[in-house]
Amino acid sequence: MGENHSFRSYNDEQPNQLRLLIMLHNIGATESSKALTIQQISEWTRMEAPELQGHLQKLITSGYAQSFRSEETDKYHLTIDGIRKVLSLYS
């Protein structure tokens, strides 16, 4: 039963990560010069910052997103692998 719960939790999180990946692509956060802050991404996605940070971290770990610090603020954008992932959903 524990495995089923883990599977369900994974499936519950997956759509939000996928939605976030697609949203970052659609709003143009596809390179460092177009990177967005947590607050900006939160406004677009209507996700709360703590939840958003968790999903972004998973996208970074997967190689689909990247973060960097600019003017003492963390900014996020998709990597080329993240862009490819989104585009593969449409093909």
C-alpha positions as CSV (number, residue, x, y, z in Angstrom):
1,M,0.0,0.0,0.0
2,G,2.9,2.4,0.7
3,E,4.0,2.0,-2.9
4,N,0.6,3.0,-4.2
5,H,0.7,6.1,-2.0
6,S,4.1,7.0,-3.4
7,F,2.8,6.5,-6.9
8,R,-0.2,8.6,-6.2
9,S,1.9,11.4,-4.7
10,Y,4.3,11.4,-7.7
11,N,1.3,11.6,-10.1
12,D,-0.2,14.4,-8.1
13,E,3.0,16.5,-8.3
14,Q,3.8,15.6,-11.9
15,P,1.1,17.7,-13.6
16,N,2.2,20.8,-11.6
17,Q,5.8,20.4,-12.7
18,L,4.7,19.8,-16.3
19,R,2.4,22.8,-16.1
20,L,5.2,24.9,-14.7
21,L,7.6,23.7,-17.5
22,I,5.0,24.6,-20.2
23,M,4.2,28.0,-18.5
24,L,7.9,29.0,-18.3
25,H,8.2,28.1,-22.0
26,N,5.0,30.0,-23.0
27,I,6.0,33.2,-21.1
28,G,9.4,33.1,-22.7
29,A,11.7,32.3,-19.8
30,T,13.9,30.4,-22.2
31,E,17.3,32.0,-21.6
32,S,19.1,33.9,-18.9
33,S,18.3,37.3,-20.3
34,K,14.6,36.4,-20.0
35,A,14.8,34.7,-16.6
36,L,12.1,35.4,-14.0
37,T,12.0,35.7,-10.2
38,I,9.8,33.5,-8.0
39,Q,7.4,36.4,-7.6
40,Q,7.0,36.9,-11.3
41,I,6.5,33.2,-11.9
42,S,4.0,33.0,-9.1
43,E,1.9,35.7,-10.7
44,W,1.8,33.8,-14.0
45,T,1.2,30.4,-12.5
46,R,-1.0,31.3,-9.5
47,M,1.2,29.0,-7.4
48,E,2.4,29.9,-3.9
49,A,6.1,30.6,-3.6
50,P,7.0,27.6,-1.4
51,E,5.2,25.1,-3.7
52,L,6.7,26.8,-6.7
53,Q,10.2,26.6,-5.3
54,G,9.8,22.8,-4.7
55,H,8.7,22.3,-8.3
56,L,11.4,24.5,-9.7
57,Q,14.0,22.6,-7.7
58,K,12.8,19.3,-9.2
59,L,12.9,20.8,-12.7
60,I,16.5,22.0,-12.0
61,T,17.4,18.5,-10.7
62,S,16.0,17.0,-13.9
63,G,18.0,19.4,-16.0
64,Y,15.0,21.2,-17.4
65,A,15.5,24.6,-15.6
66,Q,18.4,26.6,-14.3
67,S,18.7,29.3,-11.7
68,F,21.2,32.1,-11.1
69,R,21.5,35.0,-8.8
70,S,21.1,38.5,-10.2
71,E,21.0,41.7,-8.1
72,E,20.6,39.6,-5.0
73,T,17.6,37.8,-6.4
74,D,17.3,34.2,-7.7
75,K,16.0,34.0,-11.3
76,Y,14.9,31.0,-13.2
77,H,14.7,29.9,-16.9
78,L,14.4,26.8,-18.9
79,T,17.5,25.0,-20.2
80,I,17.7,23.7,-23.8
81,D,16.6,20.3,-22.4
82,G,13.6,21.9,-20.8
83,I,12.7,23.6,-24.1
84,R,13.1,20.3,-25.9
85,K,10.8,18.6,-23.3
86,V,8.1,21.1,-23.9
87,L,8.4,20.9,-27.7
88,S,8.3,17.1,-27.6
89,L,4.8,17.3,-25.9
90,Y,3.5,19.0,-29.1
91,S,5.0,16.6,-31.6
